[in-house]
Amino acid sequence: MAATVAGNALEFYDFVTYAFFAVYIGRTFFPATDALTTLLLSVAVFGVGFVSRPLGGVLIGAYADRVGRRPAMLLTIALITVGTLGLAITPGYAQIGVAAPVIVVLCRLVQGLALGGEVGPSTAFLIEAAPPGRRGLFGSWQLGSQGLATLVAGLLGMGLSASLSQEQLQSWGWRLPFALGLLLIPLAIYLRRAMPETQQQHAEVSNASWANLRRHGRLILLAMLVVLGGTVATYVSNYMTTFAITTLQLPATTAMAATVIVGLMTFVFALLGGWLCDRWGRKALMIWPRLLASLIAYPAFLWMAERGDAIAL
């Protein structure tokens, strides 16, 4: 559990930290005639990471079925290291010109490949390792670890924005969170190398094939649509730091504080949801919160945009 959660949280931390520092990354790698274009280019490159995530999910998921969960999760750690290292050390546009944004795009593609490949094997591992009647709670650590990643990234962002000037944050401060992630990667590798393998406990894994996927295509499509709802909410929440700085014109420390709250709430309610669905079933826990979110999203954004202060955020 510790190895899976730590590695998963670290990979999500490396991936979403880009979103929290998108304003500064945009100014470093995507200079343009106006601030909005710079921001849009930066956010577009954040989206590039999602282009390769489905590919990573399919390829590394198949690899995990063939050789085991642990080798697949070690592979994703190696890939995220390459992508994060590139982001941390690549000079800005002012130093190396157009090569800078090209390298950043390639790094985001590698990060996306790693994260796409991480979610399947790590989720399978958590569920396969769960004792009877606890699969919901064990599986909920997948999203719970994402909450931990957001929480840590937000706390680090608050600390940096409170202790550094805007010039320092823009010049080199935004690189520090990526460097910290790199320092923690050896710990994640050490933990994962000692993991047991859960695949052998589940004979049905050997029946995985493209024919089976086609046979269950309708169920897979339905599951994708269900997951989409939560995924959209997650990345809207991750964008709120940038939204607060650029649109609401709030201080960076305040914007990062919102990220901390998002991470904490994600962690707490992911685990609560996992525990409740083991007691009450899966469907109700998927349907009712999603209906509630769809009803309150628009009025919540409207209120936040009108007030434009830290309390509303």
C-alpha positions as CSV (number, residue, x, y, z in Angstrom):
1,M,0.0,0.0,0.0
2,A,2.7,2.5,1.0
3,A,4.8,1.7,-2.1
4,T,1.8,2.1,-4.4
5,V,0.4,5.2,-2.8
6,A,3.8,7.0,-2.5
7,G,4.8,6.3,-6.1
8,N,1.3,7.3,-7.4
9,A,1.3,10.5,-5.4
10,L,4.8,11.4,-6.6
11,E,3.9,10.9,-10.2
12,F,0.7,13.0,-9.9
13,Y,2.7,15.6,-8.0
14,D,5.2,15.9,-10.9
15,F,2.4,16.0,-13.5
16,V,0.0,18.6,-11.8
17,T,2.7,20.9,-10.4
18,Y,2.9,22.2,-14.0
19,A,-0.7,23.4,-13.7
20,F,-0.1,25.2,-10.4
21,F,2.9,27.1,-11.9
22,A,1.6,27.5,-15.4
23,V,1.7,31.3,-15.2
24,Y,5.4,31.3,-14.5
25,I,6.2,28.5,-16.9
26,G,4.3,30.3,-19.7
27,R,6.5,33.4,-19.2
28,T,9.7,31.4,-19.2
29,F,9.0,29.2,-22.3
30,F,6.3,30.9,-24.3
31,P,6.9,34.6,-24.5
32,A,4.2,36.4,-26.5
33,T,3.0,39.9,-27.2
34,D,0.4,39.7,-24.5
35,A,0.0,37.8,-21.2
36,L,-3.2,36.0,-22.3
37,T,-1.5,34.3,-25.3
38,T,1.5,33.3,-23.1
39,L,-0.9,31.7,-20.6
40,L,-2.9,29.9,-23.3
41,L,0.2,28.5,-24.8
42,S,1.3,27.3,-21.4
43,V,-2.1,25.7,-20.7
44,A,-2.1,24.1,-24.1
45,V,1.2,22.4,-23.3
46,F,-0.4,21.2,-20.0
47,G,-3.0,19.6,-22.3
48,V,-0.3,17.9,-24.4
49,G,0.3,15.6,-21.5
50,F,-3.2,14.2,-21.9
51,V,-2.5,13.3,-25.6
52,S,-0.1,10.6,-24.5
53,R,-1.9,9.4,-21.4
54,P,-4.4,7.1,-23.2
55,L,-1.4,5.6,-25.2
56,G,0.5,5.1,-21.9
57,G,-2.6,3.5,-20.4
58,V,-3.0,1.0,-23.1
59,L,0.6,0.1,-23.7
60,I,1.8,0.0,-20.1
61,G,-1.5,-1.6,-19.0
62,A,-0.9,-4.5,-21.4
63,Y,2.7,-4.7,-20.2
64,A,1.4,-5.0,-16.6
65,D,-0.9,-7.9,-17.6
66,R,2.0,-9.6,-19.4
67,V,4.9,-9.2,-16.9
68,G,3.3,-8.0,-13.7
69,R,2.2,-4.9,-11.8
70,R,5.5,-4.2,-10.2
71,P,7.7,-4.0,-13.4
72,A,5.0,-1.7,-15.0
73,M,5.0,0.6,-12.0
74,L,8.8,0.8,-11.9
75,L,8.7,1.7,-15.6
76,T,6.3,4.6,-15.0
77,I,8.6,5.9,-12.3
78,A,11.5,5.9,-14.7
79,L,9.5,7.7,-17.4
80,I,8.2,10.4,-15.0
81,T,11.8,11.0,-13.9
82,V,12.9,11.7,-17.5
83,G,10.0,14.1,-18.1
84,T,10.3,16.0,-14.8
85,L,14.1,16.3,-15.1
86,G,13.6,17.9,-18.5
87,L,11.2,20.4,-17.1
88,A,13.4,21.2,-14.2
89,I,16.7,21.9,-16.1
90,T,15.6,23.2,-19.5
91,P,16.7,26.8,-20.0
92,G,14.1,29.4,-21.0
93,Y,13.2,30.8,-24.4
94,A,15.5,33.8,-23.7
95,Q,18.5,31.4,-23.5
96,I,18.0,28.8,-26.2
97,G,15.1,30.1,-28.3
98,V,12.5,27.8,-29.9
99,A,14.3,24.7,-28.6
100,A,13.0,25.5,-25.1
101,P,9.2,25.1,-25.8
102,V,9.9,22.0,-28.0
103,I,11.8,20.3,-25.2
104,V,9.0,21.2,-22.8
105,V,6.4,19.7,-25.1
106,L,8.4,16.5,-25.4
107,C,8.8,16.4,-21.6
108,R,5.0,16.7,-21.1
109,L,4.4,13.9,-23.6
110,V,6.8,11.6,-21.6
111,Q,5.1,12.6,-18.3
112,G,1.7,11.9,-19.9
113,L,2.9,8.5,-21.1
114,A,4.1,7.7,-17.5
115,L,1.0,8.9,-15.7
116,G,-1.3,7.2,-18.2
117,G,0.6,3.9,-17.6
118,E,0.6,4.4,-13.8
119,V,-3.1,4.6,-13.1
120,G,-4.1,1.1,-14.5
121,P,-1.4,-1.1,-12.8
122,S,-1.5,0.8,-9.5
123,T,-5.3,0.6,-9.3
124,A,-5.3,-3.0,-10.2
125,F,-2.6,-3.6,-7.6
126,L,-4.6,-1.9,-4.9
127,I,-7.8,-3.8,-5.7
128,E,-6.0,-7.2,-6.0
129,A,-4.3,-6.6,-2.7
130,A,-7.5,-5.7,-0.9
131,P,-9.0,-8.2,1.6
132,P,-12.6,-9.4,1.0
133,G,-15.2,-6.6,1.3
134,R,-12.5,-3.8,1.3
135,R,-11.9,-3.3,-2.4
136,G,-13.6,0.1,-2.4
137,L,-11.5,1.5,0.4
138,F,-8.3,0.1,-1.0
139,G,-9.1,1.3,-4.5
140,S,-10.0,4.8,-3.2
141,W,-6.3,5.3,-2.3
142,Q,-5.7,5.9,-6.0
143,L,-7.7,9.2,-5.9
144,G,-6.6,9.7,-2.3
145,S,-3.0,9.7,-3.3
146,Q,-3.8,12.3,-6.0
147,G,-5.2,14.5,-3.3
148,L,-2.0,14.1,-1.3
149,A,0.0,15.1,-4.4
150,T,-2.2,18.3,-4.8
151,L,-1.9,19.0,-1.1
152,V,1.9,18.8,-1.0
153,A,2.2,20.8,-4.2
154,G,-0.1,23.5,-2.8
155,L,1.8,23.7,0.5
156,L,5.1,24.0,-1.4
157,G,3.6,26.7,-3.6
158,M,2.3,28.7,-0.6
159,G,5.7,28.5,1.0
160,L,7.5,29.7,-2.1
161,S,5.1,32.5,-3.0
162,A,5.3,33.7,0.7
163,S,9.1,33.6,0.9
164,L,10.2,34.6,-2.6
165,S,9.6,37.8,-4.5
166,Q,7.7,37.6,-7.8
167,E,10.9,38.1,-9.7
168,Q,12.6,35.2,-7.8
169,L,9.6,33.0,-8.3
170,Q,9.6,33.8,-12.0
171,S,13.3,33.5,-12.5
172,W,14.0,30.2,-10.7
173,G,11.5,29.6,-7.8
174,W,9.0,27.7,-10.0
175,R,11.7,25.0,-10.7
176,L,12.1,24.1,-7.1
177,P,9.0,21.9,-6.8
178,F,10.2,19.8,-9.8
179,A,13.6,19.5,-8.2
180,L,12.0,18.3,-4.9
181,G,10.0,15.7,-6.8
182,L,13.2,14.4,-8.4
183,L,14.8,14.1,-4.9
184,L,11.9,11.9,-3.7
185,I,12.0,9.5,-6.7
186,P,14.7,7.2,-5.3
187,L,12.5,6.6,-2.3
188,A,9.6,5.6,-4.5
189,I,11.8,3.3,-6.5
190,Y,13.2,1.7,-3.3
191,L,9.6,1.0,-2.0
192,R,8.4,-0.4,-5.3
193,R,11.3,-2.8,-5.8
194,A,10.3,-4.4,-2.5
195,M,6.6,-4.8,-3.5
196,P,5.0,-8.2,-3.7
197,E,3.3,-9.2,-7.0
198,T,-0.5,-9.5,-6.8
199,Q,-1.2,-10.6,-10.4
200,Q,-0.7,-14.3,-9.7
201,Q,-3.6,-14.2,-7.2
202,H,-6.1,-13.5,-10.0
203,A,-6.2,-16.2,-12.7
204,E,-8.7,-14.2,-14.8
205,V,-5.9,-11.8,-15.7
206,S,-4.5,-14.4,-18.1
207,N,-7.7,-14.2,-20.1
208,A,-7.1,-10.5,-20.9
209,S,-7.1,-10.0,-24.7
210,W,-8.3,-7.6,-27.3
211,A,-11.2,-10.0,-28.1
212,N,-12.3,-9.7,-24.5
213,L,-12.0,-5.9,-24.6
214,R,-14.3,-5.8,-27.7
215,R,-16.8,-8.2,-26.0
216,H,-17.0,-5.8,-23.0
217,G,-16.8,-2.6,-25.1
218,R,-20.2,-1.3,-23.9
219,L,-19.3,-1.6,-20.3
220,I,-15.9,0.0,-20.9
221,L,-17.4,2.9,-22.7
222,L,-19.9,3.4,-19.8
223,A,-17.1,3.3,-17.3
224,M,-15.1,5.9,-19.3
225,L,-18.1,8.2,-19.2
226,V,-18.5,7.7,-15.5
227,V,-14.8,8.5,-14.9
228,L,-14.9,11.6,-17.1
229,G,-17.2,13.4,-14.7
230,G,-14.7,13.1,-11.8
231,T,-11.7,13.8,-14.1
232,V,-13.2,17.1,-15.4
233,A,-13.9,18.2,-11.8
234,T,-10.3,17.3,-10.8
235,Y,-8.6,19.3,-13.5
236,V,-10.9,22.3,-13.2
237,S,-9.9,22.3,-9.5
238,N,-6.2,22.1,-10.5
239,Y,-6.7,25.1,-12.8
240,M,-8.1,27.2,-10.0
241,T,-4.6,28.4,-8.9
242,T,-4.0,29.9,-12.4
243,F,-7.6,31.2,-12.5
244,A,-7.2,33.0,-9.2
245,I,-3.9,34.6,-10.2
246,T,-4.8,35.7,-13.8
247,T,-8.6,36.3,-13.7
248,L,-9.4,37.1,-10.0
249,Q,-6.1,39.0,-9.6
250,L,-5.5,37.4,-6.2
251,P,-2.0,37.1,-4.6
252,A,-0.1,33.9,-5.5
253,T,-0.1,32.8,-1.8
254,T,-3.9,33.0,-1.7
255,A,-4.2,31.1,-5.0
256,M,-2.0,28.3,-3.7
257,A,-4.1,28.1,-0.5
258,A,-7.0,27.1,-2.6
259,T,-4.9,24.3,-4.0
260,V,-4.1,23.1,-0.5
261,I,-7.9,22.9,0.3
262,V,-8.6,21.1,-2.9
263,G,-5.9,18.5,-2.1
264,L,-7.1,18.0,1.5
265,M,-10.7,17.6,0.5
266,T,-9.8,15.2,-2.3
267,F,-7.8,13.0,0.1
268,V,-10.5,13.0,2.8
269,F,-13.5,12.4,0.7
270,A,-11.9,9.9,-1.7
271,L,-11.2,7.6,1.3
272,L,-14.6,8.3,2.8
273,G,-16.2,7.4,-0.5
274,G,-14.2,4.2,-0.7
275,W,-15.3,3.2,2.8
276,L,-18.9,4.0,2.2
277,C,-19.1,2.2,-1.1
278,D,-17.9,-1.0,0.6
279,R,-20.9,-0.6,3.0
280,W,-23.6,0.7,0.7
281,G,-22.6,-0.3,-2.9
282,R,-20.9,1.5,-5.8
283,K,-23.8,3.0,-7.7
284,A,-25.2,5.4,-5.2
285,L,-21.7,6.8,-4.4
286,M,-21.1,7.4,-8.1
287,I,-24.5,9.0,-9.0
288,W,-25.5,11.3,-6.1
289,P,-22.3,13.3,-5.7
290,R,-22.1,13.8,-9.5
291,L,-25.7,15.0,-9.6
292,L,-25.0,17.4,-6.8
293,A,-21.8,18.7,-8.4
294,S,-23.6,19.3,-11.7
295,L,-26.2,21.4,-9.9
296,I,-23.9,23.6,-7.9
297,A,-21.0,24.1,-10.4
298,Y,-22.5,27.0,-12.4
299,P,-23.8,29.0,-9.5
300,A,-20.6,28.4,-7.6
301,F,-18.5,29.8,-10.4
302,L,-20.9,32.7,-10.9
303,W,-20.7,33.7,-7.2
304,M,-16.9,33.3,-7.2
305,A,-16.5,35.5,-10.4
306,E,-18.8,38.2,-9.0
307,R,-17.1,38.3,-5.5
308,G,-13.6,37.7,-6.7
309,D,-12.1,37.4,-3.2
310,A,-10.3,34.7,-1.2
311,I,-13.4,33.6,0.7
312,A,-15.3,32.8,-2.5
313,L,-12.3,31.0,-3.9
